[in-house]
């Protein structure tokens, strides 16, 4: 229990100190999502179903790609599957979805 409390305090300090870097990282993540979504606009129709599929693929592409980077490096070094691939994908997906939800809420609030 004490180890977890210390870990939470240390993580909070790191996040507070690194907030400008975290914001820049989130902006890069959202920019990459928008870029993929814009490219997929040429492939899918402008209807509701096309928008849902386009947004879903854009949302899933970035976490999978980011998860593949350490997986490929691990595969080259060990010649076995990286055991934490899905954990990385889930964490990046949750971070990306949270950032998109916050941007969506801010966009809806201004209109």
VEXMIVO-83713 format. One record per residue: x, y, z of N, C-alpha, C in turn; chain; residue in three letters. Coordinates in steps of 0.1 Angstrom, whole numbers. Atoms other than C-alpha are relative to their C-alpha. Layout:
VEXMIVO-83713
<rec><n_east>X</n_east><n_north>Y</n_north><n_up>Z</n_up><ca_east>X</ca_east><ca_north>Y</ca_north><ca_up>Z</ca_up><c_east>X</c_east><c_north>Y</c_north><c_up>Z</c_up><chaine>A</chaine><residu>ALA</residu></rec>
...
//
This chain:
VEXMIVO-83713
<rec><n_east>8</n_east><n_north>-12</n_north><n_up>0</n_up><ca_east>0</ca_east><ca_north>0</ca_north><ca_up>0</ca_up><c_east>9</c_east><c_north>13</c_north><c_up>0</c_up><chaine>A</chaine><residu>UNK</residu></rec>
<rec><n_east>-9</n_east><n_north>-12</n_north><n_up>-1</n_up><ca_east>28</ca_east><ca_north>25</ca_north><ca_up>9</ca_up><c_east>7</c_east><c_north>1</c_north><c_up>-13</c_up><chaine>A</chaine><residu>UNK</residu></rec>
<rec><n_east>-7</n_east><n_north>-1</n_north><n_up>12</n_up><ca_east>46</ca_east><ca_north>16</ca_north><ca_up>-23</ca_up><c_east>-9</c_east><c_north>6</c_north><c_up>-11</c_up><chaine>A</chaine><residu>UNK</residu></rec>
<rec><n_east>9</n_east><n_north>-5</n_north><n_up>10</n_up><ca_east>15</ca_east><ca_north>24</ca_north><ca_up>-44</ca_up><c_east>-2</c_east><c_north>15</c_north><c_up>3</c_up><chaine>A</chaine><residu>UNK</residu></rec>
<rec><n_east>2</n_east><n_north>-14</n_north><n_up>-3</n_up><ca_east>10</ca_east><ca_north>57</ca_north><ca_up>-26</ca_up><c_east>13</c_east><c_north>8</c_north><c_up>-4</c_up><chaine>A</chaine><residu>UNK</residu></rec>
<rec><n_east>-13</n_east><n_north>-6</n_north><n_up>4</n_up><ca_east>47</ca_east><ca_north>66</ca_north><ca_up>-32</ca_up><c_east>0</c_east><c_north>1</c_north><c_up>-15</c_up><chaine>A</chaine><residu>UNK</residu></rec>
<rec><n_east>0</n_east><n_north>0</n_north><n_up>14</n_up><ca_east>43</ca_east><ca_north>56</ca_north><ca_up>-68</ca_up><c_east>-9</c_east><c_north>11</c_north><c_up>-6</c_up><chaine>A</chaine><residu>UNK</residu></rec>
<rec><n_east>10</n_east><n_north>-10</n_north><n_up>4</n_up><ca_east>12</ca_east><ca_north>78</ca_north><ca_up>-72</ca_up><c_east>6</c_east><c_north>14</c_north><c_up>2</c_up><chaine>A</chaine><residu>UNK</residu></rec>
<rec><n_east>-6</n_east><n_north>-13</n_north><n_up>-3</n_up><ca_east>30</ca_east><ca_north>108</ca_north><ca_up>-56</ca_up><c_east>11</c_east><c_north>3</c_north><c_up>-10</c_up><chaine>A</chaine><residu>UNK</residu></rec>
<rec><n_east>-11</n_east><n_north>-2</n_north><n_up>10</n_up><ca_east>61</ca_east><ca_north>103</ca_north><ca_up>-79</ca_up><c_east>-6</c_east><c_north>2</c_north><c_up>-14</c_up><chaine>A</chaine><residu>UNK</residu></rec>
<rec><n_east>6</n_east><n_north>-1</n_north><n_up>13</n_up><ca_east>39</ca_east><ca_north>99</ca_north><ca_up>-110</ca_up><c_east>-6</c_east><c_north>14</c_north><c_up>-1</c_up><chaine>A</chaine><residu>UNK</residu></rec>
<rec><n_east>6</n_east><n_north>-13</n_north><n_up>1</n_up><ca_east>20</ca_east><ca_north>131</ca_north><ca_up>-101</ca_up><c_east>10</c_east><c_north>11</c_north><c_up>-1</c_up><chaine>A</chaine><residu>UNK</residu></rec>
<rec><n_east>-11</n_east><n_north>-10</n_north><n_up>1</n_up><ca_east>52</ca_east><ca_north>150</ca_north><ca_up>-96</ca_up><c_east>6</c_east><c_north>0</c_north><c_up>-15</c_up><chaine>A</chaine><residu>UNK</residu></rec>
<rec><n_east>-5</n_east><n_north>0</n_north><n_up>14</n_up><ca_east>65</ca_east><ca_north>138</ca_north><ca_up>-130</ca_up><c_east>-9</c_east><c_north>6</c_north><c_up>-10</c_up><chaine>A</chaine><residu>UNK</residu></rec>
<rec><n_east>10</n_east><n_north>-6</n_north><n_up>10</n_up><ca_east>33</ca_east><ca_north>147</ca_north><ca_up>-148</ca_up><c_east>-1</c_east><c_north>15</c_north><c_up>2</c_up><chaine>A</chaine><residu>UNK</residu></rec>
<rec><n_east>0</n_east><n_north>-15</n_north><n_up>-2</n_up><ca_east>33</ca_east><ca_north>182</ca_north><ca_up>-132</ca_up><c_east>12</c_east><c_north>6</c_north><c_up>-6</c_up><chaine>A</chaine><residu>UNK</residu></rec>
<rec><n_east>-13</n_east><n_north>-6</n_north><n_up>6</n_up><ca_east>69</ca_east><ca_north>188</ca_north><ca_up>-142</ca_up><c_east>0</c_east><c_north>-1</c_north><c_up>-15</c_up><chaine>A</chaine><residu>UNK</residu></rec>
<rec><n_east>0</n_east><n_north>3</n_north><n_up>14</n_up><ca_east>64</ca_east><ca_north>173</ca_north><ca_up>-177</ca_up><c_east>-12</c_east><c_north>4</c_north><c_up>-7</c_up><chaine>A</chaine><residu>UNK</residu></rec>
<rec><n_east>13</n_east><n_north>-3</n_north><n_up>6</n_up><ca_east>30</ca_east><ca_north>189</ca_north><ca_up>-185</ca_up><c_east>2</c_east><c_north>6</c_north><c_up>-14</c_up><chaine>A</chaine><residu>UNK</residu></rec>
<rec><n_east>-1</n_east><n_north>-5</n_north><n_up>14</n_up><ca_east>43</ca_east><ca_north>210</ca_north><ca_up>-215</ca_up><c_east>3</c_east><c_north>-11</c_north><c_up>-10</c_up><chaine>A</chaine><residu>UNK</residu></rec>
<rec><n_east>-3</n_east><n_north>11</n_north><n_up>9</n_up><ca_east>58</ca_east><ca_north>178</ca_north><ca_up>-230</ca_up><c_east>-12</c_east><c_north>-9</c_north><c_up>-2</c_up><chaine>A</chaine><residu>UNK</residu></rec>
<rec><n_east>12</n_east><n_north>8</n_north><n_up>1</n_up><ca_east>26</ca_east><ca_north>159</ca_north><ca_up>-223</ca_up><c_east>-10</c_east><c_north>6</c_north><c_up>-10</c_up><chaine>A</chaine><residu>UNK</residu></rec>
<rec><n_east>9</n_east><n_north>-7</n_north><n_up>9</n_up><ca_east>5</ca_east><ca_north>185</ca_north><ca_up>-240</ca_up><c_east>5</c_east><c_north>0</c_north><c_up>-14</c_up><chaine>A</chaine><residu>UNK</residu></rec>
<rec><n_east>-5</n_east><n_north>0</n_north><n_up>13</n_up><ca_east>28</ca_east><ca_north>186</ca_north><ca_up>-270</ca_up><c_east>-2</c_east><c_north>-14</c_north><c_up>-6</c_up><chaine>A</chaine><residu>UNK</residu></rec>
<rec><n_east>2</n_east><n_north>13</n_north><n_up>4</n_up><ca_east>26</ca_east><ca_north>148</ca_north><ca_up>-272</ca_up><c_east>-14</c_east><c_north>-3</c_north><c_up>-4</c_up><chaine>A</chaine><residu>UNK</residu></rec>
<rec><n_east>15</n_east><n_north>1</n_north><n_up>3</n_up><ca_east>-12</ca_east><ca_north>149</ca_north><ca_up>-271</ca_up><c_east>-3</c_east><c_north>7</c_north><c_up>-13</c_up><chaine>A</chaine><residu>UNK</residu></rec>
<rec><n_east>3</n_east><n_north>-7</n_north><n_up>12</n_up><ca_east>-12</ca_east><ca_north>175</ca_north><ca_up>-298</ca_up><c_east>5</c_east><c_north>-8</c_north><c_up>-13</c_up><chaine>A</chaine><residu>UNK</residu></rec>
<rec><n_east>-5</n_east><n_north>9</n_north><n_up>11</n_up><ca_east>10</ca_east><ca_north>152</ca_north><ca_up>-320</ca_up><c_east>-9</c_east><c_north>-12</c_north><c_up>-3</c_up><chaine>A</chaine><residu>UNK</residu></rec>
<rec><n_east>9</n_east><n_north>12</n_north><n_up>1</n_up><ca_east>-13</ca_east><ca_north>123</ca_north><ca_up>-313</ca_up><c_east>-13</c_east><c_north>4</c_north><c_up>-7</c_up><chaine>A</chaine><residu>UNK</residu></rec>
<rec><n_east>12</n_east><n_north>-4</n_north><n_up>6</n_up><ca_east>-44</ca_east><ca_north>143</ca_north><ca_up>-323</ca_up><c_east>2</c_east><c_north>4</c_north><c_up>-15</c_up><chaine>A</chaine><residu>UNK</residu></rec>
<rec><n_east>-3</n_east><n_north>-4</n_north><n_up>14</n_up><ca_east>-27</ca_east><ca_north>157</ca_north><ca_up>-354</ca_up><c_east>2</c_east><c_north>-12</c_north><c_up>-9</c_up><chaine>A</chaine><residu>UNK</residu></rec>
<rec><n_east>-1</n_east><n_north>12</n_north><n_up>8</n_up><ca_east>-18</ca_east><ca_north>122</ca_north><ca_up>-365</ca_up><c_east>-13</c_east><c_north>-6</c_north><c_up>-3</c_up><chaine>A</chaine><residu>UNK</residu></rec>
<rec><n_east>14</n_east><n_north>5</n_north><n_up>2</n_up><ca_east>-54</ca_east><ca_north>111</ca_north><ca_up>-360</ca_up><c_east>-7</c_east><c_north>8</c_north><c_up>-10</c_up><chaine>A</chaine><residu>UNK</residu></rec>
<rec><n_east>7</n_east><n_north>-8</n_north><n_up>10</n_up><ca_east>-67</ca_east><ca_north>140</ca_north><ca_up>-380</ca_up><c_east>6</c_east><c_north>-2</c_north><c_up>-14</c_up><chaine>A</chaine><residu>UNK</residu></rec>
<rec><n_east>-7</n_east><n_north>3</n_north><n_up>13</n_up><ca_east>-41</ca_east><ca_north>133</ca_north><ca_up>-408</ca_up><c_east>-5</c_east><c_north>-13</c_north><c_up>-6</c_up><chaine>A</chaine><residu>UNK</residu></rec>
<rec><n_east>5</n_east><n_north>13</n_north><n_up>5</n_up><ca_east>-52</ca_east><ca_north>96</ca_north><ca_up>-410</ca_up><c_east>-15</c_east><c_north>2</c_north><c_up>-4</c_up><chaine>A</chaine><residu>UNK</residu></rec>
<rec><n_east>14</n_east><n_north>-2</n_north><n_up>3</n_up><ca_east>-88</ca_east><ca_north>107</ca_north><ca_up>-409</ca_up><c_east>-2</c_east><c_north>7</c_north><c_up>-14</c_up><chaine>A</chaine><residu>UNK</residu></rec>
<rec><n_east>1</n_east><n_north>-8</n_north><n_up>13</n_up><ca_east>-83</ca_east><ca_north>132</ca_north><ca_up>-438</ca_up><c_east>4</c_east><c_north>-9</c_north><c_up>-12</c_up><chaine>A</chaine><residu>UNK</residu></rec>
<rec><n_east>-4</n_east><n_north>9</n_north><n_up>11</n_up><ca_east>-65</ca_east><ca_north>105</ca_north><ca_up>-459</ca_up><c_east>-12</c_east><c_north>-10</c_north><c_up>-3</c_up><chaine>A</chaine><residu>UNK</residu></rec>
<rec><n_east>11</n_east><n_north>9</n_north><n_up>2</n_up><ca_east>-94</ca_east><ca_north>81</ca_north><ca_up>-453</ca_up><c_east>-12</c_east><c_north>6</c_north><c_up>-5</c_up><chaine>A</chaine><residu>UNK</residu></rec>
<rec><n_east>12</n_east><n_north>-7</n_north><n_up>6</n_up><ca_east>-119</ca_east><ca_north>107</ca_north><ca_up>-464</ca_up><c_east>-1</c_east><c_north>-3</c_north><c_up>-15</c_up><chaine>A</chaine><residu>UNK</residu></rec>
<rec><n_east>-1</n_east><n_north>3</n_north><n_up>15</n_up><ca_east>-108</ca_east><ca_north>99</ca_north><ca_up>-500</ca_up><c_east>-6</c_east><c_north>-14</c_north><c_up>-3</c_up><chaine>A</chaine><residu>UNK</residu></rec>
<rec><n_east>3</n_east><n_north>14</n_north><n_up>2</n_up><ca_east>-116</ca_east><ca_north>62</ca_north><ca_up>-495</ca_up><c_east>-15</c_east><c_north>-2</c_north><c_up>3</c_up><chaine>A</chaine><residu>UNK</residu></rec>
<rec><n_east>13</n_east><n_north>3</n_north><n_up>-5</n_up><ca_east>-149</ca_east><ca_north>62</ca_north><ca_up>-476</ca_up><c_east>-10</c_east><c_north>11</c_north><c_up>-4</c_up><chaine>A</chaine><residu>UNK</residu></rec>
<rec><n_east>10</n_east><n_north>-10</n_north><n_up>3</n_up><ca_east>-182</ca_east><ca_north>79</ca_north><ca_up>-485</ca_up><c_east>-2</c_east><c_north>10</c_north><c_up>11</c_up><chaine>A</chaine><residu>UNK</residu></rec>
<rec><n_east>2</n_east><n_north>-10</n_north><n_up>-9</n_up><ca_east>-194</ca_east><ca_north>110</ca_north><ca_up>-468</ca_up><c_east>-12</c_east><c_north>-3</c_north><c_up>9</c_up><chaine>A</chaine><residu>UNK</residu></rec>
<rec><n_east>11</n_east><n_north>3</n_north><n_up>-8</n_up><ca_east>-224</ca_east><ca_north>93</ca_north><ca_up>-453</ca_up><c_east>3</c_east><c_north>-4</c_north><c_up>15</c_up><chaine>A</chaine><residu>UNK</residu></rec>
<rec><n_east>-2</n_east><n_north>3</n_north><n_up>-14</n_up><ca_east>-229</ca_east><ca_north>83</ca_north><ca_up>-416</ca_up><c_east>8</c_east><c_north>-12</c_north><c_up>2</c_up><chaine>A</chaine><residu>UNK</residu></rec>
<rec><n_east>-8</n_east><n_north>12</n_north><n_up>-1</n_up><ca_east>-216</ca_east><ca_north>48</ca_north><ca_up>-421</ca_up><c_east>14</c_east><c_north>2</c_north><c_up>-4</c_up><chaine>A</chaine><residu>UNK</residu></rec>
<rec><n_east>-13</n_east><n_north>-3</n_north><n_up>5</n_up><ca_east>-186</ca_east><ca_north>60</ca_north><ca_up>-440</ca_up><c_east>8</c_east><c_north>8</c_north><c_up>11</c_up><chaine>A</chaine><residu>UNK</residu></rec>
<rec><n_east>-6</n_east><n_north>-7</n_north><n_up>-11</n_up><ca_east>-178</ca_east><ca_north>85</ca_north><ca_up>-412</ca_up><c_east>4</c_east><c_north>-8</c_north><c_up>12</c_up><chaine>A</chaine><residu>UNK</residu></rec>
<rec><n_east>-3</n_east><n_north>9</n_north><n_up>-12</n_up><ca_east>-181</ca_east><ca_north>59</ca_north><ca_up>-385</ca_up><c_east>12</c_east><c_north>-9</c_north><c_up>-3</c_up><chaine>A</chaine><residu>UNK</residu></rec>
<rec><n_east>-11</n_east><n_north>9</n_north><n_up>3</n_up><ca_east>-158</ca_east><ca_north>35</ca_north><ca_up>-403</ca_up><c_east>13</c_east><c_north>7</c_north><c_up>-1</c_up><chaine>A</chaine><residu>UNK</residu></rec>
<rec><n_east>-12</n_east><n_north>-8</n_north><n_up>1</n_up><ca_east>-133</ca_east><ca_north>62</ca_north><ca_up>-411</ca_up><c_east>5</c_east><c_north>4</c_north><c_up>13</c_up><chaine>A</chaine><residu>UNK</residu></rec>
<rec><n_east>-4</n_east><n_north>-4</n_north><n_up>-14</n_up><ca_east>-132</ca_east><ca_north>75</ca_north><ca_up>-375</ca_up><c_east>5</c_east><c_north>-12</c_north><c_up>8</c_up><chaine>A</chaine><residu>UNK</residu></rec>
<rec><n_east>-4</n_east><n_north>12</n_north><n_up>-7</n_up><ca_east>-129</ca_east><ca_north>39</ca_north><ca_up>-362</ca_up><c_east>14</c_east><c_north>-4</c_north><c_up>-4</c_up><chaine>A</chaine><residu>UNK</residu></rec>
<rec><n_east>-13</n_east><n_north>4</n_north><n_up>5</n_up><ca_east>-100</ca_east><ca_north>31</ca_north><ca_up>-384</ca_up><c_east>11</c_east><c_north>10</c_north><c_up>4</c_up><chaine>A</chaine><residu>UNK</residu></rec>
<rec><n_east>-10</n_east><n_north>-11</n_north><n_up>-5</n_up><ca_east>-82</ca_east><ca_north>64</ca_north><ca_up>-376</ca_up><c_east>3</c_east><c_north>-2</c_north><c_up>15</c_up><chaine>A</chaine><residu>UNK</residu></rec>
<rec><n_east>-2</n_east><n_north>2</n_north><n_up>-15</n_up><ca_east>-87</ca_east><ca_north>57</ca_north><ca_up>-339</ca_up><c_east>8</c_east><c_north>-12</c_north><c_up>3</c_up><chaine>A</chaine><residu>UNK</residu></rec>
<rec><n_east>-8</n_east><n_north>12</n_north><n_up>-3</n_up><ca_east>-73</ca_east><ca_north>22</ca_north><ca_up>-341</ca_up><c_east>14</c_east><c_north>-1</c_north><c_up>-6</c_up><chaine>A</chaine><residu>UNK</residu></rec>
<rec><n_east>-13</n_east><n_north>1</n_north><n_up>7</n_up><ca_east>-44</ca_east><ca_north>28</ca_north><ca_up>-365</ca_up><c_east>12</c_east><c_north>5</c_north><c_up>8</c_up><chaine>A</chaine><residu>UNK</residu></rec>
<rec><n_east>-11</n_east><n_north>-5</n_north><n_up>-7</n_up><ca_east>-23</ca_east><ca_north>49</ca_north><ca_up>-343</ca_up><c_east>5</c_east><c_north>-8</c_north><c_up>12</c_up><chaine>A</chaine><residu>UNK</residu></rec>
<rec><n_east>-5</n_east><n_north>9</n_north><n_up>-10</n_up><ca_east>-22</ca_east><ca_north>27</ca_north><ca_up>-312</ca_up><c_east>6</c_east><c_north>-13</c_north><c_up>-5</c_up><chaine>A</chaine><residu>UNK</residu></rec>
<rec><n_east>-6</n_east><n_north>12</n_north><n_up>6</n_up><ca_east>-15</ca_east><ca_north>-4</ca_north><ca_up>-333</ca_up><c_east>14</c_east><c_north>3</c_north><c_up>-5</c_up><chaine>A</chaine><residu>UNK</residu></rec>
<rec><n_east>-13</n_east><n_north>-4</n_north><n_up>5</n_up><ca_east>13</ca_east><ca_north>14</ca_north><ca_up>-351</ca_up><c_east>10</c_east><c_north>3</c_north><c_up>11</c_up><chaine>A</chaine><residu>UNK</residu></rec>
<rec><n_east>-9</n_east><n_north>-3</n_north><n_up>-11</n_up><ca_east>28</ca_east><ca_north>27</ca_north><ca_up>-319</ca_up><c_east>4</c_east><c_north>-13</c_north><c_up>8</c_up><chaine>A</chaine><residu>UNK</residu></rec>
<rec><n_east>-3</n_east><n_north>13</n_north><n_up>-7</n_up><ca_east>25</ca_east><ca_north>-8</ca_north><ca_up>-303</ca_up><c_east>9</c_east><c_north>-9</c_north><c_up>-9</c_up><chaine>A</chaine><residu>UNK</residu></rec>
<rec><n_east>-8</n_east><n_north>8</n_north><n_up>8</n_up><ca_east>42</ca_east><ca_north>-23</ca_north><ca_up>-333</ca_up><c_east>15</c_east><c_north>4</c_north><c_up>0</c_up><chaine>A</chaine><residu>UNK</residu></rec>
<rec><n_east>-14</n_east><n_north>-5</n_north><n_up>-1</n_up><ca_east>74</ca_east><ca_north>-2</ca_north><ca_up>-329</ca_up><c_east>8</c_east><c_north>-8</c_north><c_up>10</c_up><chaine>A</chaine><residu>UNK</residu></rec>
<rec><n_east>-8</n_east><n_north>8</n_north><n_up>-9</n_up><ca_east>86</ca_east><ca_north>-18</ca_north><ca_up>-297</ca_up><c_east>-1</c_east><c_north>-15</c_north><c_up>-3</c_up><chaine>A</chaine><residu>UNK</residu></rec>
<rec><n_east>2</n_east><n_north>14</n_north><n_up>3</n_up><ca_east>72</ca_east><ca_north>-52</ca_north><ca_up>-309</ca_up><c_east>10</c_east><c_north>-4</c_north><c_up>-10</c_up><chaine>A</chaine><residu>UNK</residu></rec>
<rec><n_east>-10</n_east><n_north>3</n_north><n_up>11</n_up><ca_east>94</ca_east><ca_north>-51</ca_north><ca_up>-340</ca_up><c_east>14</c_east><c_north>0</c_north><c_up>6</c_up><chaine>A</chaine><residu>UNK</residu></rec>
<rec><n_east>-14</n_east><n_north>0</n_north><n_up>-6</n_up><ca_east>125</ca_east><ca_north>-41</ca_north><ca_up>-320</ca_up><c_east>2</c_east><c_north>-12</c_north><c_up>9</c_up><chaine>A</chaine><residu>UNK</residu></rec>
<rec><n_east>-1</n_east><n_north>12</n_north><n_up>-8</n_up><ca_east>118</ca_east><ca_north>-69</ca_north><ca_up>-295</ca_up><c_east>1</c_east><c_north>-12</c_north><c_up>-8</c_up><chaine>A</chaine><residu>UNK</residu></rec>
<rec><n_east>-1</n_east><n_north>12</n_north><n_up>8</n_up><ca_east>113</ca_east><ca_north>-94</ca_north><ca_up>-323</ca_up><c_east>14</c_east><c_north>-1</c_north><c_up>-6</c_up><chaine>A</chaine><residu>UNK</residu></rec>
<rec><n_east>-13</n_east><n_north>0</n_north><n_up>6</n_up><ca_east>146</ca_east><ca_north>-84</ca_north><ca_up>-339</ca_up><c_east>10</c_east><c_north>-5</c_north><c_up>11</c_up><chaine>A</chaine><residu>UNK</residu></rec>
<rec><n_east>-10</n_east><n_north>3</n_north><n_up>-11</n_up><ca_east>164</ca_east><ca_north>-88</ca_north><ca_up>-305</ca_up><c_east>-2</c_east><c_north>-14</c_north><c_up>5</c_up><chaine>A</chaine><residu>UNK</residu></rec>
<rec><n_east>2</n_east><n_north>13</n_north><n_up>-7</n_up><ca_east>147</ca_east><ca_north>-119</ca_north><ca_up>-291</ca_up><c_east>-6</c_east><c_north>-11</c_north><c_up>-9</c_up><chaine>A</chaine><residu>UNK</residu></rec>
<rec><n_east>7</n_east><n_north>9</n_north><n_up>9</n_up><ca_east>129</ca_east><ca_north>-136</ca_north><ca_up>-320</ca_up><c_east>-12</c_east><c_north>-7</c_north><c_up>6</c_up><chaine>A</chaine><residu>UNK</residu></rec>
<rec><n_east>13</n_east><n_north>5</n_north><n_up>-6</n_up><ca_east>97</ca_east><ca_north>-140</ca_north><ca_up>-300</ca_up><c_east>-9</c_east><c_north>12</c_north><c_up>1</c_up><chaine>A</chaine><residu>UNK</residu></rec>
<rec><n_east>10</n_east><n_north>-10</n_north><n_up>-1</n_up><ca_east>65</ca_east><ca_north>-121</ca_north><ca_up>-296</ca_up><c_east>1</c_east><c_north>9</c_north><c_up>12</c_up><chaine>A</chaine><residu>UNK</residu></rec>
<rec><n_east>0</n_east><n_north>-9</n_north><n_up>-11</n_up><ca_east>65</ca_east><ca_north>-90</ca_north><ca_up>-274</ca_up><c_east>-12</c_east><c_north>-2</c_north><c_up>9</c_up><chaine>A</chaine><residu>UNK</residu></rec>
<rec><n_east>11</n_east><n_north>4</n_north><n_up>-8</n_up><ca_east>44</ca_east><ca_north>-99</ca_north><ca_up>-244</ca_up><c_east>-9</c_east><c_north>12</c_north><c_up>4</c_up><chaine>A</chaine><residu>UNK</residu></rec>
<rec><n_east>8</n_east><n_north>-11</n_north><n_up>-5</n_up><ca_east>31</ca_east><ca_north>-64</ca_north><ca_up>-237</ca_up><c_east>-6</c_east><c_north>9</c_north><c_up>-12</c_up><chaine>A</chaine><residu>UNK</residu></rec>
<rec><n_east>5</n_east><n_north>-7</n_north><n_up>12</n_up><ca_east>19</ca_east><ca_north>-55</ca_north><ca_up>-272</ca_up><c_east>-15</c_east><c_north>6</c_north><c_up>3</c_up><chaine>A</chaine><residu>UNK</residu></rec>
<rec><n_east>14</n_east><n_north>-4</n_north><n_up>-2</n_up><ca_east>-19</ca_east><ca_north>-53</ca_north><ca_up>-263</ca_up><c_east>-1</c_east><c_north>10</c_north><c_up>11</c_up><chaine>A</chaine><residu>UNK</residu></rec>
<rec><n_east>0</n_east><n_north>-10</n_north><n_up>-11</n_up><ca_east>-11</ca_east><ca_north>-34</ca_north><ca_up>-231</ca_up><c_east>3</c_east><c_north>13</c_north><c_up>-5</c_up><chaine>A</chaine><residu>UNK</residu></rec>
<rec><n_east>-4</n_east><n_north>-13</n_north><n_up>6</n_up><ca_east>6</ca_east><ca_north>-7</ca_north><ca_up>-250</ca_up><c_east>-11</c_east><c_north>5</c_north><c_up>-9</c_up><chaine>A</chaine><residu>UNK</residu></rec>
<rec><n_east>11</n_east><n_north>-4</n_north><n_up>9</n_up><ca_east>-22</ca_east><ca_north>-6</ca_north><ca_up>-276</ca_up><c_east>-11</c_east><c_north>5</c_north><c_up>8</c_up><chaine>A</chaine><residu>UNK</residu></rec>
<rec><n_east>11</n_east><n_north>-4</n_north><n_up>-8</n_up><ca_east>-48</ca_east><ca_north>-3</ca_north><ca_up>-249</ca_up><c_east>3</c_east><c_north>14</c_north><c_up>7</c_up><chaine>A</chaine><residu>UNK</residu></rec>
<rec><n_east>-4</n_east><n_north>-12</n_north><n_up>-7</n_up><ca_east>-29</ca_east><ca_north>25</ca_north><ca_up>-230</ca_up><c_east>-1</c_east><c_north>12</c_north><c_up>-10</c_up><chaine>A</chaine><residu>UNK</residu></rec>
<rec><n_east>0</n_east><n_north>-10</n_north><n_up>10</n_up><ca_east>-24</ca_east><ca_north>45</ca_north><ca_up>-262</ca_up><c_east>-14</c_east><c_north>3</c_north><c_up>-5</c_up><chaine>A</chaine><residu>UNK</residu></rec>
<rec><n_east>14</n_east><n_north>-1</n_north><n_up>4</n_up><ca_east>-60</ca_east><ca_north>39</ca_north><ca_up>-273</ca_up><c_east>-8</c_east><c_north>8</c_north><c_up>10</c_up><chaine>A</chaine><residu>UNK</residu></rec>
<rec><n_east>7</n_east><n_north>-7</n_north><n_up>-10</n_up><ca_east>-73</ca_east><ca_north>52</ca_north><ca_up>-240</ca_up><c_east>4</c_east><c_north>14</c_north><c_up>1</c_up><chaine>A</chaine><residu>UNK</residu></rec>
<rec><n_east>-5</n_east><n_north>-14</n_north><n_up>0</n_up><ca_east>-51</ca_east><ca_north>83</ca_north><ca_up>-241</ca_up><c_east>-5</c_east><c_north>7</c_north><c_up>-12</c_up><chaine>A</chaine><residu>UNK</residu></rec>
<rec><n_east>5</n_east><n_north>-6</n_north><n_up>12</n_up><ca_east>-61</ca_east><ca_north>90</ca_north><ca_up>-276</ca_up><c_east>-15</c_east><c_north>3</c_north><c_up>0</c_up><chaine>A</chaine><residu>UNK</residu></rec>
<rec><n_east>14</n_east><n_north>-2</n_north><n_up>-1</n_up><ca_east>-98</ca_east><ca_north>85</ca_north><ca_up>-270</ca_up><c_east>-3</c_east><c_north>11</c_north><c_up>10</c_up><chaine>A</chaine><residu>UNK</residu></rec>
<rec><n_east>2</n_east><n_north>-10</n_north><n_up>-10</n_up><ca_east>-96</ca_east><ca_north>107</ca_north><ca_up>-239</ca_up><c_east>2</c_east><c_north>14</c_north><c_up>-6</c_up><chaine>A</chaine><residu>UNK</residu></rec>
<rec><n_east>-3</n_east><n_north>-13</n_north><n_up>6</n_up><ca_east>-79</ca_east><ca_north>135</ca_north><ca_up>-258</ca_up><c_east>-11</c_east><c_north>4</c_north><c_up>-10</c_up><chaine>A</chaine><residu>UNK</residu></rec>
<rec><n_east>11</n_east><n_north>-4</n_north><n_up>9</n_up><ca_east>-105</ca_east><ca_north>133</ca_north><ca_up>-286</ca_up><c_east>-13</c_east><c_north>3</c_north><c_up>6</c_up><chaine>A</chaine><residu>UNK</residu></rec>
<rec><n_east>13</n_east><n_north>-3</n_north><n_up>-7</n_up><ca_east>-134</ca_east><ca_north>133</ca_north><ca_up>-262</ca_up><c_east>1</c_east><c_north>14</c_north><c_up>6</c_up><chaine>A</chaine><residu>UNK</residu></rec>
<rec><n_east>-1</n_east><n_north>-13</n_north><n_up>-6</n_up><ca_east>-120</ca_east><ca_north>164</ca_north><ca_up>-245</ca_up><c_east>-1</c_east><c_north>10</c_north><c_up>-11</c_up><chaine>A</chaine><residu>UNK</residu></rec>
<rec><n_east>1</n_east><n_north>-9</n_north><n_up>12</n_up><ca_east>-116</ca_east><ca_north>181</ca_north><ca_up>-279</ca_up><c_east>-14</c_east><c_north>1</c_north><c_up>-5</c_up><chaine>A</chaine><residu>UNK</residu></rec>
<rec><n_east>14</n_east><n_north>0</n_north><n_up>5</n_up><ca_east>-151</ca_east><ca_north>171</ca_north><ca_up>-289</ca_up><c_east>-9</c_east><c_north>8</c_north><c_up>9</c_up><chaine>A</chaine><residu>UNK</residu></rec>
<rec><n_east>8</n_east><n_north>-7</n_north><n_up>-10</n_up><ca_east>-165</ca_east><ca_north>184</ca_north><ca_up>-257</ca_up><c_east>2</c_east><c_north>15</c_north><c_up>-1</c_up><chaine>A</chaine><residu>UNK</residu></rec>
<rec><n_east>-3</n_east><n_north>-14</n_north><n_up>1</n_up><ca_east>-147</ca_east><ca_north>217</ca_north><ca_up>-261</ca_up><c_east>-6</c_east><c_north>6</c_north><c_up>-13</c_up><chaine>A</chaine><residu>UNK</residu></rec>
<rec><n_east>5</n_east><n_north>-5</n_north><n_up>12</n_up><ca_east>-158</ca_east><ca_north>220</ca_north><ca_up>-297</ca_up><c_east>-15</c_east><c_north>2</c_north><c_up>1</c_up><chaine>A</chaine><residu>UNK</residu></rec>
<rec><n_east>14</n_east><n_north>0</n_north><n_up>-2</n_up><ca_east>-194</ca_east><ca_north>213</ca_north><ca_up>-288</ca_up><c_east>-4</c_east><c_north>12</c_north><c_up>9</c_up><chaine>A</chaine><residu>UNK</residu></rec>
<rec><n_east>3</n_east><n_north>-10</n_north><n_up>-10</n_up><ca_east>-193</ca_east><ca_north>238</ca_north><ca_up>-259</ca_up><c_east>2</c_east><c_north>14</c_north><c_up>-6</c_up><chaine>A</chaine><residu>UNK</residu></rec>
<rec><n_east>-2</n_east><n_north>-13</n_north><n_up>7</n_up><ca_east>-181</ca_east><ca_north>267</ca_north><ca_up>-282</ca_up><c_east>-11</c_east><c_north>3</c_north><c_up>-10</c_up><chaine>A</chaine><residu>UNK</residu></rec>
<rec><n_east>10</n_east><n_north>-3</n_north><n_up>10</n_up><ca_east>-209</ca_east><ca_north>262</ca_north><ca_up>-307</ca_up><c_east>-14</c_east><c_north>2</c_north><c_up>6</c_up><chaine>A</chaine><residu>UNK</residu></rec>
//
